[in-house]
Amino acid sequence: MFIILIRNGKILTMAGRSFERGCILTRGRSIIKVSRHIDPGENEDGEIIDADGLWVLPGLIDAHSHIGISGEKTGSVGDDSNETSEPLTAYLKAIDAINPMDAAFHCAIKAGITSVMVGPGSSNVVGGQFAFIKTRGRNIDEMTVLEPAAMKIAFGENPKTNYGDNNLMPSSRMSIGAMLREELLEAKRYFDKRQAAAGSGESFDRDYRFECWVPVFKREIPLKAHVHRADDIQTAIRIAKLYGLKMTLDHCTEGHLIIDEIKASGFPAIVGPSLASRTKVEVQYMDFKTAGLLSKAGVKVAITTDHPVTLIQTLPLCAGLAAKEGLGVEAALRSITIHAAQICGTDSVVGSIEEGKDADIAIFDGNPMETFTQCVYTIINGEIVYSA
């Protein structure tokens, strides 16, 4: 069993406490002890990392990406992010398309990113099921932390242009909303019948087309809404509230224009990719200030690269730019650690340095959100997977 003792580091646990000089002991894949001092003898001849002068954080998390699905250097051959032959594909699973050999996984590890939420793109009204995975591995089943982790839905320009340009539905925002409501209505009918049969002990023929909606209606996983424009954000909120569902507001580009409505909804926001260019009309008001304005209003915020729209290794830089534009240093670090984990529903195992959680740790030679800072070590599941 692999054992690591990290000593003398500036530890930011993201769990309400920090140590200017502290220690962490890991055994196997778990964090065993976090303290100001740990006797070197407790590591039983395992690896010792002297983190004097270094920053020690939980492994960083990107709460929305397409890493492994939209492969780098492979063009359309390696792009499996959208099934563009029909607009309602809730039954698709990201894990069937994630390629662990994508070079971007190494870039993530080298940047201290240990976990990512990965799923389909936004060409469809309903795109399919996301998975929350670790960034190290060759077997997607072994890399997976939570699956399914969310159900992708999309509003606005992407579904409109993908189908409308081919004279198919949806070709308007009205048809996107209508198609989603119809899908949810049918899925809810299926769910209610399934629950009634389970309560009565009667037999029930499961339908693969709708079985994927069960964890959504049980509120075990959220809708993951691709929304840029303010009216699309409000439509997503309206529909999710209609069915009493959990939801995350992904991209949330014009979120700063409707802060009160988002706060009142109670839904968290995953903001970005703010480092990308304004290639569409609906992102004309994109700005790094959005995350800070939402956070200060009480909305839980995570930062995303939306890889490969913005390269995944720029995640700490994106958080830093958001910090500079009003999010602040502490909230920005939380947006790529514990808040990202909470929004993704995986904070019981990742997102902070606490005893019993997975030993996913990133060690830097300074604040990771500063340009010249280097990641010195990346640890995933208690193993050193990168050393500068």
C-alpha positions in Angstrom: 0.0 0.0 0.0 1.5 3.3 -1.1 2.0 5.9 1.7 2.9 9.5 1.3 3.8 12.1 4.0 3.7 15.7 2.9 5.6 18.0 5.3 6.1 21.7 6.0 3.7 22.9 3.3 1.3 25.8 3.2 -1.9 23.7 3.3 -5.2 25.2 2.0 -7.6 22.5 2.9 -10.7 24.2 1.4 -12.5 22.8 4.4 -12.5 25.8 6.7 -8.9 25.7 7.9 -5.4 26.2 6.7 -1.9 25.7 7.9 1.0 28.0 7.1 3.2 24.9 7.8 1.4 21.7 8.0 1.5 18.0 7.2 -0.7 15.4 5.4 -0.5 11.7 5.6 -2.0 9.5 2.9 -2.3 5.7 2.9 -3.6 3.8 -0.1 -6.1 6.1 -2.0 -7.2 8.0 1.1 -6.1 10.9 3.3 -5.4 9.5 6.8 -4.3 12.6 8.8 -4.1 16.4 8.4 -2.2 18.2 11.1 0.3 20.9 12.0 2.8 18.1 12.7 3.0 14.4 11.9 5.9 12.3 13.1 7.9 11.0 10.1 7.8 7.5 11.6 4.0 7.4 10.9 4.6 7.0 7.2 6.1 3.5 7.6 9.0 4.1 5.2 6.7 5.6 2.5 7.4 8.6 0.3 8.2 11.9 2.0 7.6 15.2 0.2 9.1 18.2 1.7 6.7 21.0 0.8 8.6 23.8 2.5 7.7 27.0 0.6 5.1 25.3 -1.5 1.3 25.6 -1.6 -0.7 22.4 -1.0 -4.3 22.2 -2.3 -6.9 19.6 -3.1 -6.6 18.5 -6.7 -8.2 21.0 -9.0 -11.6 20.2 -10.6 -13.1 21.3 -13.9 -16.9 21.1 -13.5 -17.7 21.1 -17.2 -15.6 19.7 -20.0 -15.4 17.5 -23.1 -12.0 16.1 -22.5 -11.5 12.7 -24.1 -14.7 13.1 -26.1 -13.4 15.9 -28.3 -9.9 14.6 -28.7 -7.0 16.9 -29.3 -5.0 16.4 -32.6 -7.6 14.1 -34.0 -10.1 16.4 -35.8 -13.5 15.2 -36.6 -12.4 11.5 -36.3 -11.8 12.0 -32.6 -14.9 14.2 -32.0 -17.7 12.2 -30.4 -19.3 15.0 -28.4 -22.6 15.3 -30.3 -25.0 12.8 -31.8 -26.4 15.2 -34.4 -28.9 12.9 -36.1 -31.7 13.5 -33.6 -32.3 16.2 -30.9 -33.4 14.1 -28.0 -30.7 11.6 -26.9 -31.0 11.3 -23.1 -30.0 7.7 -23.2 -26.4 8.4 -24.4 -23.5 7.9 -22.0 -20.3 9.9 -21.9 -18.4 6.9 -20.7 -18.9 5.2 -24.0 -17.0 8.0 -25.8 -14.3 9.2 -23.4 -10.8 8.2 -24.7 -8.4 8.1 -21.8 -5.5 8.3 -24.3 -6.4 11.9 -25.2 -3.2 13.9 -24.7 -5.2 16.5 -22.8 -5.4 14.3 -19.7 -1.7 14.6 -19.3 -2.0 18.4 -19.7 -4.6 18.4 -16.9 -2.5 16.3 -14.6 0.5 18.6 -15.2 -1.6 21.5 -14.2 -2.8 19.9 -10.9 -6.2 19.0 -12.2 -7.3 15.7 -10.8 -11.0 15.4 -11.6 -13.3 16.5 -14.4 -17.0 16.5 -15.2 -17.2 15.2 -18.8 -20.1 14.8 -21.1 -21.8 15.5 -24.4 -21.8 18.8 -26.2 -24.7 21.2 -26.8 -26.0 20.4 -30.3 -29.0 18.6 -28.9 -31.9 19.7 -26.7 -31.1 16.7 -24.6 -27.6 15.5 -25.1 -27.1 12.6 -22.7 -25.4 11.7 -19.4 -22.2 13.2 -18.0 -19.7 11.4 -15.9 -17.4 12.7 -13.2 -13.9 11.1 -13.6 -10.3 11.2 -12.4 -7.8 12.5 -14.9 -5.4 9.6 -14.5 -6.0 6.1 -15.9 -6.3 3.9 -19.0 -9.6 2.3 -18.2 -12.6 4.7 -18.0 -14.5 2.4 -15.6 -11.6 2.6 -13.1 -11.4 6.4 -13.6 -15.1 7.0 -13.0 -16.2 8.5 -9.7 -19.8 9.1 -10.4 -21.9 7.9 -13.4 -24.3 9.2 -14.4 -23.5 12.5 -12.8 -25.8 14.8 -14.7 -28.2 15.0 -17.7 -27.2 17.5 -20.4 -29.8 19.8 -21.8 -29.1 22.8 -24.1 -30.7 26.0 -25.1 -30.0 28.7 -27.6 -27.9 28.9 -30.7 -26.3 25.5 -30.8 -29.4 23.3 -31.1 -31.1 26.0 -33.3 -28.3 26.1 -35.8 -27.6 22.3 -35.8 -31.2 21.4 -36.7 -32.7 24.6 -38.0 -30.1 25.1 -40.7 -31.2 21.6 -41.9 -34.9 22.6 -41.9 -35.5 20.4 -38.8 -36.8 21.0 -35.3 -35.7 22.8 -33.2 -35.3 25.9 -35.3 -36.3 28.4 -32.7 -36.1 28.9 -28.9 -39.8 28.1 -28.7 -39.3 24.7 -30.2 -36.4 24.0 -27.9 -38.6 24.7 -24.9 -41.5 22.7 -26.3 -39.4 19.7 -27.1 -37.8 19.6 -23.7 -41.2 19.9 -21.9 -42.6 17.1 -24.0 -39.5 14.9 -23.2 -39.8 15.6 -19.5 -43.6 15.0 -19.6 -43.1 11.5 -21.1 -40.2 10.8 -18.8 -42.2 11.8 -15.8 -45.1 9.5 -16.8 -42.6 6.7 -17.1 -41.1 7.5 -13.8 -44.5 7.6 -12.0 -45.6 4.3 -13.5 -42.2 2.8 -12.5 -42.5 4.1 -8.9 -46.1 2.9 -8.6 -45.2 -0.6 -9.8 -42.3 -0.8 -7.3 -44.6 0.3 -4.5 -47.2 -2.3 -5.4 -44.8 -5.1 -6.2 -46.2 -5.4 -9.8 -44.0 -6.2 -12.7 -42.8 -3.4 -14.9 -41.2 -3.4 -18.3 -38.3 -1.0 -18.3 -37.8 1.2 -21.3 -34.1 2.1 -22.0 -35.3 5.3 -23.7 -36.6 6.7 -20.4 -34.8 4.7 -17.7 -32.0 7.2 -17.9 -34.3 9.9 -16.5 -35.0 8.0 -13.2 -32.0 9.5 -11.3 -33.0 13.0 -12.5 -36.6 12.7 -11.2 -35.3 11.1 -8.0 -33.2 14.3 -7.7 -30.0 12.2 -7.4 -28.4 14.0 -10.3 -29.1 17.5 -11.8 -30.0 18.7 -15.3 -26.8 20.3 -16.7 -28.1 23.2 -18.7 -26.1 24.8 -21.5 -27.3 28.4 -21.2 -25.6 31.6 -22.3 -28.3 34.3 -22.9 -30.3 35.7 -20.0 -33.6 34.6 -21.5 -32.3 31.0 -22.0 -31.2 30.9 -18.4 -34.7 32.0 -17.3 -36.3 29.4 -19.6 -34.1 26.7 -18.1 -35.1 27.8 -14.6 -38.8 27.8 -15.5 -38.7 24.3 -16.9 -36.7 22.8 -14.1 -39.0 24.4 -11.5 -42.0 23.0 -13.3 -40.8 19.5 -12.6 -39.0 20.2 -9.3 -35.6 19.1 -10.7 -32.1 19.9 -9.6 -30.0 21.9 -12.2 -26.7 23.6 -12.8 -26.5 26.7 -15.0 -23.5 26.0 -17.2 -21.7 28.9 -18.9 -24.2 31.3 -17.5 -22.6 34.0 -19.7 -25.3 36.7 -19.1 -25.8 35.6 -15.5 -24.6 39.0 -14.3 -27.5 40.6 -16.1 -30.1 38.6 -14.1 -28.4 38.1 -10.7 -31.6 38.3 -8.6 -33.4 35.7 -10.7 -30.5 33.3 -10.5 -30.1 33.8 -6.8 -33.8 33.2 -6.2 -33.7 30.0 -8.3 -31.2 28.4 -5.9 -29.3 26.8 -8.8 -25.5 27.0 -8.9 -23.6 28.5 -11.8 -20.6 27.0 -13.7 -19.1 30.0 -15.4 -17.0 30.0 -18.6 -15.2 29.6 -20.9 -14.5 33.3 -20.4 -11.0 33.0 -21.9 -12.5 32.0 -25.3 -13.4 34.4 -28.1 -16.9 35.8 -28.6 -17.7 33.6 -31.6 -21.5 33.7 -31.2 -24.1 36.5 -30.7 -25.2 34.9 -27.4 -21.8 35.3 -25.8 -21.4 39.0 -26.7 -21.5 40.0 -23.0 -19.0 37.4 -21.9 -16.8 38.8 -19.1 -14.7 37.5 -16.2 -16.7 39.7 -13.8 -19.7 37.4 -14.1 -18.4 34.8 -11.5 -17.6 37.5 -8.9 -21.0 39.3 -9.2 -22.9 36.0 -8.9 -20.7 34.8 -6.0 -21.1 38.0 -4.1 -24.9 37.7 -4.5 -24.8 34.3 -2.8 -24.8 32.0 -5.9 -22.4 29.0 -5.6 -20.0 29.3 -8.5 -17.5 27.1 -10.3 -15.2 28.0 -13.1 -15.0 25.9 -16.3 -12.7 25.8 -19.4 -15.3 23.9 -21.4 -12.3 22.1 -22.8 -11.4 22.0 -25.7 -13.1 25.4 -26.2 -10.4 26.7 -23.8 -7.6 24.3 -23.1 -8.1 22.5 -19.8 -4.6 23.4 -18.4 -5.8 27.1 -18.3 -8.3 26.3 -15.6 -6.2 27.9 -12.8 -5.5 30.9 -15.0 -9.2 31.3 -15.7 -9.9 31.2 -12.0 -7.2 33.8 -11.5 -8.7 36.2 -14.0 -12.1 35.8 -12.4 -10.4 36.5 -9.0 -8.9 39.7 -10.5 -12.3 40.8 -11.8 -14.1 40.6 -8.5 -14.4 36.9 -7.5 -11.5 37.2 -5.1 -8.7 34.8 -4.3 -10.4 32.6 -1.8 -13.7 32.2 -3.7 -11.7 31.6 -6.9 -9.8 28.8 -5.4 -13.0 27.3 -4.0 -14.5 27.6 -7.5 -12.0 25.0 -8.8 -11.9 22.8 -5.7 -14.7 22.4 -3.1 -17.4 24.4 -4.8 -16.8 22.5 -8.0 -17.1 19.2 -6.2 -20.3 20.3 -4.4 -21.9 21.4 -7.6 -20.9 18.1 -9.2 -22.2 16.1 -6.3 -18.9 14.5 -5.4 -17.7 16.6 -2.4 -17.9 13.5 -0.2 -14.8 12.2 -1.8 -13.0 15.1 -3.5 -12.6 18.9 -3.4 -11.0 19.4 -0.1 -8.2 18.0 2.0 -9.9 16.1 4.8 -9.4 12.8 6.6 -11.2 10.0 4.8 -11.4 11.7 1.4 -9.6 10.6 -1.7 -5.9 11.5 -1.6 -6.1 13.9 -4.6 -3.6 16.6 -3.9 -1.9 19.3 -6.0 1.3 21.0 -4.8 2.5 24.3 -6.4 5.5 26.6 -6.0 3.1 29.5 -5.4 -0.5 30.6 -5.9 -1.8 28.3 -8.7 -3.8 31.1 -10.3 -0.7 33.2 -11.0 0.9 32.8 -14.5 4.4 31.8 -13.5 3.4 29.3 -10.8 4.4 25.7 -11.5 2.7 22.5 -10.4 5.4 20.6 -8.6 3.5 17.4 -7.7 0.1 15.9 -8.6 -1.2 13.1 -6.5 -4.3 11.1 -7.5 -5.8 8.3 -5.4 -2.7 8.4 -3.2 -0.1 8.0 -6.0 2.3 10.6 -7.3 1.3 10.8 -11.0 3.3 13.9 -11.9 6.5 15.3 -10.5 8.2 18.4 -12.0 
